[in-house]
Structure formats: structure tokens, C-alpha cells
Amino acid sequence: MFYSIIILFISIGIGLLEIPKLLRGKLVRESLFYLLILSIGTFFCILLALDINLPNPVNWLTILFKPLTNWLNFT
């Protein structure tokens, strides 16, 4: 729990440093995208700090491409 609070404070600090620079340059879409990516990264870092098992995306790709691989091996 302690590490997740530290991760959250670090992410808030990074956001407070970078978002005003983007908004001063009138880069509203870029700042929203930056905030989205920062939030997703913070979320996954907190999950890892809490020792929650995350699914491996390679397994999803394997399931997705398995029929194509079988079809290519058949021909």
C-alpha cells in the first residue's frame, strides 16, 4: 500500500510539471492524451505494486493468431 501511494504522488508530480507546459502552448488535445497515458501507466504500476497478477498480452495475440497459424500450416 505504501508503494502505491508513492507511485501516485510521483505521477501527480510529473503531471503537475508537464501539463501546464502543454496548456500554455495551447496543446489541449496533447495534454489530454498525455494525461490518459500517464493515468494508464500509473494504474498498471499500482497494480504491480499491490502484487496483482496481470494477464500477459502475448497470450492474447497467440489466441488471436492461432487459427491463422493452423491454416498456414495446413496449406
Protein Blocks (a to p, Z undefined) as FASTA:
>chain_A
ZZmmmmmmmmmmmmmmmmmmmmmnopaklmmmmmmmmmmmmmmmmmmmnopacddfklmm
mmmmmmmmmmmmmZZ
